[in-house]
Amino acid sequence: MTPAGDRRNLKLIVAYDGSGYHGFQRQLNALTVQQVLEEKLSLLLGETVAVAGAARTDAGVHAYGQVISLRTAGAIPVDRIPAATRGILPRDIAVLSAAAVTSDFHARFSATGKIYLYRILNSPHPDPIMRNYVWQVERALDDGLINLALEMLVGENHFGAFQAAGSSARNPVRTLYSARCVRRDEQLEFQFHGNGFLYHMIRNIVGTVTEVGAGKISLSDFAAIFAGRDRKQAGATAPPNGLYLKEVFYEKPAKNLDNPPDFK
């Protein structure tokens, strides 16, 4: 152990398949990613630790780059933590990297931006293997129309039209730096980079712009929905299984936005 009072603040980047969890945040009587991480890291570090996550992803949502922070007096070298966790974490959670950070760093409150992905399998033929990792939409979607709708959202805007009912956020204004949809054959991948996101905001946007892509909502009607700030006028909420937290930013600008990763 390190000397009493000499506690390190650590930043870990974590990936997980959210299919088997009731979200990230610890809950009573439900298995969550945070619970598993706290239990296994406490075992590794020889003390009870609490982790803070950059994003409180919902049940069924996945992550390539969730960031957690924790304080520990454990003596294990920080660069050994990723390898040391491989034998104790379940196969659907992995610690990708670990670093010591300044004492004022907090995974959630120090974040300056996030990138999320959303994936759709746009095919009349369901794929049972991919059912937990994409939203399967059978009707044809026009990605050109979808991108025209997404362009309207970029910038600092009031996102009340896409804020979930019961959201605790008092201020629905957020800055969306980019929003786009890329088609690869039958696969559509959305990328959203913003300084913050309201509860269900991305899923509500995706659920609405797919109505545009299907020809059920016109671009002018979409603009009116966005300007009207009324959630009841927007489309249905897209399911959680197509959503991925790709990356969390801390002061550094986004990169590689034009080259989203391939479907996995």
MOUR-V939193 format. One record per run of one state. SS is the DSSP state (h for helix, s for strand, l for the rest). FROM is the first residue (numbers start at 1). LEN is the number of residues. If there is no record, write none. Layout:
# MOUR-V939193
ss:SS from:FROM len:LEN
ss:SS from:FROM len:LEN
This chain:
# MOUR-V939193
ss:l from:1 len:7
ss:s from:8 len:9
ss:l from:17 len:1
ss:h from:18 len:3
ss:l from:21 len:6
ss:s from:27 len:1
ss:l from:28 len:2
ss:s from:30 len:1
ss:l from:31 len:2
ss:h from:33 len:13
ss:l from:46 len:6
ss:s from:52 len:2
ss:l from:54 len:8
ss:s from:62 len:11
ss:l from:73 len:5
ss:h from:78 len:8
ss:l from:86 len:7
ss:s from:93 len:9
ss:l from:102 len:11
ss:s from:113 len:10
ss:l from:123 len:5
ss:h from:128 len:3
ss:l from:131 len:4
ss:s from:135 len:3
ss:l from:138 len:5
ss:h from:143 len:9
ss:l from:152 len:3
ss:s from:155 len:4
ss:l from:159 len:1
ss:h from:160 len:3
ss:l from:163 len:10
ss:s from:173 len:12
ss:l from:185 len:2
ss:s from:187 len:8
ss:l from:195 len:6
ss:h from:201 len:13
ss:l from:214 len:5
ss:h from:219 len:10
ss:l from:229 len:2
ss:h from:231 len:3
ss:l from:234 len:6
ss:h from:240 len:3
ss:s from:243 len:7
ss:l from:250 len:15
